[in-house]
Amino acid sequence: MLIHLMKHCWPRIDEHKHILLRGVCLCWLRIAQDEKESSRSKEGELERVKEGLREVVMVFQAIVEHIGKTVEEDTNKKESFNVLVEMLIEKNQGLSTLFMIH
């Protein structure tokens, strides 16, 4: 559902990218916590959610990079996806697996 929303509302994502990314990251970290605490019976469910979050990140990355190419040379709007990811991983290494950076 989120991917569908992002694909249709992509022109406005730049204004809300930090909030959207925060939600995805918090969800990822919560899953990591649940994996440590839960039984094996939940592993399949959690893995499906993780794959869904990775898909969201891929779509999000494509949108942010596209917006970066189409907006004017406004430095606030040209914050690249890689810069956002580096800042997040610097704060919490557990996010590296969300962004497929090892």
N, C-alpha and C positions, 0 to 999 in steps of 0.2 A: 504494500500500500504506500509506503514512504517513497519508494522508487517511482511509482506512478505519479505521485504528487510532485516530486522533484523534477521529473521530465516535463510536466506541464506548467510548472511555476518557475522554471529555471531563471527567467529574467530577474526575479526578485530574490533569488537565493543569496546573491552577493551581500545584500543587506542583513541577512539572517544566518550567514554561514557559520559564525562562531557558535550561535545557539544550537544549530542543527548538529554541528560536530561535537559539541559538548554532550548532547543527549546520546549520540552514538557511542562516545567514549565512556560515559558513565554506565551505559548498558553493558559494554564490553568488560569493564572492570568488575561489575556486579556478577557477571557470568563467571569470570575468573575466580571470584570469591566463592560462588556457589559450587564450582567444580572441586574446590578444595574441601568443601564441607559436605557435599552430597554423596549419595550412593551411586553405584554404577548404573542403576536403572534410569537415571536422569541424563546420562552421558549423551545418548542419541539426540534427545531434545535440545540440550545445550549446544551440541555441535551444529544442529540445523540453524539455530538462532545465530551462532557465530558466522556461519556461511552467509546468512542473510545480511548480517552487518558488514561483512566484507564486500558484498555486492553493492550495498548502499555507499560504501566508501569509494568503490570504483566509479559509480555513477556521479557521486559528489565531486570526485577529482576531475572527471571529464567536464563537468559543468563549470567548475571554478577555473579550469584552464581555458575553456572556451570564453568565458566572461573576461578573463585577463587579456585575451587577444582582441576582444571587440570593444572594450572601453577605451576612453581616451587615456592619456598619460597621467592620470590621477594616481599618485603613489598610494593613497589609501585604498583605492579600489583594485590595485594591481598586486595585492598581497598574494603571493603564489601559494599553491597547495603545499609545495615542499617546505616552505617556511612555516606554515601552520603545523605540519606534521612534526618537523624538527622541534618546535617549541613544546608540543604535547609530549613527545617521547622524552625530551629533556626533563620534563616534570614527572613522568611516570614511565619507566621502562616496560611495564606490562602492556603498553599500547603498541609496542613494536610489532607484535604478532598480528594486531588488527590491520596495520598498514603494510604487512608482509616485509618488514625490515628486520633483519637479524644481525 
